[in-house]
Amino acid sequence: MATRENTVMVSKRRVPQVEQIKSIDPRDYELLRKFMSEQGKILPSRLTGATPQLQRSIARAIRRARTMGVLR
């Protein structure tokens, strides 16, 4: 059996400039893709480093972009 001492922790993906984001536009494809997985799911804030308020606005913008047809 392997012990936890021998395992290597894999660093989680984080978006580095979360603090610099003021507003999120649902038409900004490149910005929204940073907060989505390859399958198109919204990444949780523990992976992106977003605050709760920013995470809600990100999720709202992604849902609106999907409705508008900007994202799949």
N, C-alpha and C positions, 0 to 999 in steps of 0.2 A: 504494500500500500504506500502511496505517495503521501508525504506529509506536506503541510502548507509551507514549510520552510523552503522547500525546493521549487515551489511554483513561482512563476514570474507574473507580476501584475502588468496587464496591458493598459496603456494610458487611454483614457476615454477621449473622444473627439469633442473639442470645444471650439466655439466661434470666438476668436480673440477680440474683436472690436464691438462687443455687445454694449459697452458703456457709451460708445459714440453714436449709437442709433437713436435719433430723436423721434422720427415718425416712420411708420411702415406703410408703404403704398401697395395695395393689392396688385398693381400692374408691374411692380418691380420684380421681375422673374428671378434675376440673379441673387438678390437678397433673400427672397423666400426659399430658394433652393438650399441655402445654407442651413436652414432650420428644418429640412425634411430629409428623411432617409431615402435610400435608393428605391425603395418600394413606394414612396410617396406619402409615407406617414409622417406626422408631426413629431419631431424629436422632443423628448422631455427636457425640462429646464435644467435638470441635474447634469445633462450632457452638454447643453448649450451655454450654461452659465447665465441665463436670462433671469431677471427678477420676475416675481409673480405678475406684476402689472405689464411688463414687456411681453411675457409669455402669453398672456391673454390677448394682447393686441396682435401678436404674431399668429396665434391660432385663428383669430377672427379674420386677419388678412389672407391667410392661406385658404380658409373656407370660402371667402368672397372670390378669391382668384380662381378657385375650382369652379365656382358657379359661373363666373364670367368666361371660363374656358381658357384662361391663361395657363393654368396648371392641370395636370391629370391626376 
